[in-house]
Amino acid sequence: MHVHLQSHFPVWLHRLLPAFPWLVTQTSGRAIIRRRGFERLLVPGQQLILKPFEPVEVLLDGDYVQPSVCTFEVQGDGLVDLREASLYQRISQRIFLQPQHTWDATHVSELMDMPALKVRAKLFSQGYALTDICRTQRLMRALFEANQGGSAVAALKRRIGWPMHGDLETAFHDRLGVSLVTARRLSASPSRRQSEMLSAFYPPDRVLQQLVACD
């Protein structure tokens, strides 16, 4: 699973919390990774692994002349050992992988073979609540799903298990610091990104003509 991001302006992605290792590969421009109070500059050709369950911020430091282009790729071999991982980590990974499921205490208790009351109590002792874990990992998955299967918010909500009556756009912005619309544009394919840029400067009936002229 991966998402390709490109930005022609500086944009921060805040409060990222991977449930798996994420491989960041910089292919153009520069990016800044901030974690544990330190910053690391990435330039084209460099890669960095973001450790799971470690909060991180990423600056795509692009401009009009040289966009910042990078890829986040989930490393699937980072599934935690069920015997050693905390309940929080085990649940987080499974929600990220299957966000569309109903992740309530009953479902978790069946999956973990643990009474629902014990699930709640154990999470509480670790400083977590199941609703917060669900919210966080569904928003992380939304970053990867923003441009998959169409652009309708309702379709995205179904894919990540977000309540249909819930305000996904506000939650996404509050968590990551960018709007869902911006995230879609950052992860749009080059042809779609070009079409969107053209539509901002040309009437709809001239967009196709301009695209042909650019080929």
C-alpha positions in Angstrom: 0.0 0.0 0.0 1.4 3.4 -0.9 0.5 7.0 -1.6 2.4 9.3 -4.0 2.5 12.9 -2.9 3.5 16.0 -4.9 3.3 19.6 -3.8 4.3 22.9 -5.6 4.1 24.8 -2.3 5.2 24.1 1.3 2.7 22.0 3.2 2.9 20.2 6.5 1.3 16.9 7.3 0.9 17.0 11.1 0.3 14.3 13.7 1.0 11.3 11.5 0.9 8.1 13.5 1.8 5.0 11.4 0.6 1.6 12.7 3.2 0.0 10.4 6.6 1.1 9.3 6.3 3.6 6.4 9.1 3.9 3.8 9.4 7.5 2.7 11.2 7.9 -0.7 12.0 11.3 -2.0 12.1 11.6 -5.8 12.1 15.4 -6.4 12.6 18.5 -4.4 13.0 18.2 -0.6 11.1 17.1 2.4 11.7 17.6 6.1 10.8 14.8 8.6 10.3 16.0 12.2 10.1 13.5 15.0 11.2 13.4 18.7 12.1 17.1 18.4 14.6 16.5 15.6 14.4 17.3 11.9 15.8 15.3 9.0 16.2 16.6 5.5 15.4 14.3 2.6 16.6 15.1 -0.9 16.0 13.1 -4.2 17.2 9.5 -4.0 17.1 9.3 -0.2 14.8 7.0 1.8 13.7 6.9 5.5 11.7 4.5 7.5 9.1 6.0 9.8 8.8 3.7 12.8 5.3 2.5 13.9 3.6 4.2 16.8 6.0 7.1 16.7 4.3 10.5 16.0 5.9 12.3 13.1 5.4 15.4 11.0 6.4 15.8 7.3 7.0 19.0 5.4 6.7 18.8 1.6 8.9 21.8 0.9 8.0 22.4 -2.7 7.7 25.5 -4.9 6.6 26.4 -8.4 10.0 25.6 -9.9 10.8 22.4 -8.1 7.9 20.5 -6.5 8.5 18.2 -3.6 7.6 14.6 -4.6 7.7 11.7 -2.3 6.1 8.3 -1.7 4.8 6.8 1.5 4.8 3.0 1.3 3.4 0.8 4.1 5.8 -2.0 5.0 3.5 -5.0 5.4 6.1 -7.1 7.2 5.8 -4.8 10.2 2.9 -6.7 11.8 3.6 -6.8 15.5 4.1 -10.1 17.4 0.8 -10.8 19.2 2.6 -12.3 22.1 4.8 -9.2 22.7 2.8 -6.2 21.4 0.5 -4.1 23.6 -3.3 -4.4 23.0 -3.2 -0.9 21.6 -0.7 -1.8 18.9 -2.5 -5.0 17.9 -5.8 -3.2 17.6 -4.3 -0.2 15.8 -2.7 -2.4 13.1 -5.9 -4.3 12.5 -8.0 -1.2 12.2 -5.6 0.3 9.7 -5.7 -2.9 7.6 -9.5 -3.3 7.8 -11.0 0.0 8.7 -14.4 -0.8 7.2 -15.2 -3.2 10.0 -17.3 -2.3 13.0 -14.5 -2.0 15.6 -16.5 -2.0 18.8 -15.5 -3.7 22.0 -17.6 -6.8 21.1 -15.7 -7.3 17.8 -12.4 -6.7 19.4 -13.1 -9.1 22.3 -14.0 -11.9 19.7 -10.8 -11.1 17.7 -8.5 -11.0 20.7 -10.4 -13.8 22.7 -10.8 -11.4 25.6 -13.9 -10.2 27.4 -15.1 -6.8 26.3 -14.9 -5.4 29.8 -11.3 -6.5 30.0 -10.5 -5.0 26.6 -11.8 -1.6 27.8 -10.0 -1.9 31.1 -6.7 -2.9 29.5 -6.8 -0.1 27.0 -7.7 2.4 29.7 -4.7 1.2 31.8 -2.5 1.8 28.8 -3.9 5.4 28.3 -6.1 4.7 25.3 -9.7 4.5 24.3 -11.0 2.3 21.5 -12.9 5.1 19.9 -9.7 7.2 19.7 -7.7 4.4 18.2 -10.4 3.8 15.5 -10.5 7.5 14.7 -6.8 7.9 14.4 -6.1 4.8 12.2 -9.1 5.5 10.0 -7.7 9.0 9.4 -4.3 7.5 8.6 -5.9 5.1 6.1 -7.8 8.1 4.6 -4.5 9.6 3.6 -3.8 6.5 1.5 -7.4 6.2 0.2 -8.1 9.8 -0.6 -7.8 9.3 -4.4 -8.9 5.7 -4.6 -12.2 4.6 -6.0 -13.6 8.0 -6.9 -13.6 11.4 -5.2 -16.9 11.3 -3.4 -16.6 11.7 0.4 -19.4 9.2 0.9 -17.4 6.5 -0.9 -14.3 7.3 1.1 -16.3 7.1 4.3 -17.5 3.6 3.4 -14.0 2.4 2.5 -12.5 3.5 5.9 -15.5 2.7 8.0 -16.3 6.3 8.9 -19.9 7.0 10.1 -21.9 8.3 7.2 -23.3 11.2 9.3 -19.8 12.0 10.7 -17.8 15.0 9.6 -14.7 13.4 8.0 -13.5 16.6 6.4 -13.2 18.5 9.7 -11.7 15.5 11.5 -9.1 15.0 8.7 -8.1 18.7 8.8 -7.9 18.8 12.6 -5.6 15.8 12.6 -3.3 16.3 9.6 -3.5 20.0 9.3 -4.6 19.9 5.6 -8.0 19.6 4.1 -9.2 16.4 2.4 -9.4 18.4 -0.9 -5.7 19.3 -0.5 -4.8 15.7 0.3 -6.5 14.6 -2.9 -4.6 17.2 -5.0 -1.3 16.2 -3.4 -1.9 12.5 -4.3 -3.6 13.0 -7.7 -2.0 11.5 -10.8 0.0 13.9 -12.9 -2.7 13.9 -15.7 -5.4 14.6 -13.2 -3.3 17.3 -11.4 -2.7 19.0 -14.8 -6.4 18.9 -15.6 -7.3 20.5 -12.2 -4.7 23.3 -12.7 -6.0 24.0 -16.2 -9.6 24.1 -15.1 -8.6 26.9 -12.7 -7.3 29.1 -15.6 -9.4 28.0 -18.5 -13.2 27.6 -19.1 -14.3 23.9 -19.2 -14.7 23.9 -22.9 -11.1 24.8 -23.4 -9.5 22.4 -21.0 -9.4 19.5 -23.5 -7.8 21.7 -26.1 -5.1 22.8 -23.7 -4.4 19.2 -22.6 -3.9 18.2 -26.2 -1.6 21.2 -26.8 0.6 20.2 -23.9 1.1 16.6 -25.1 
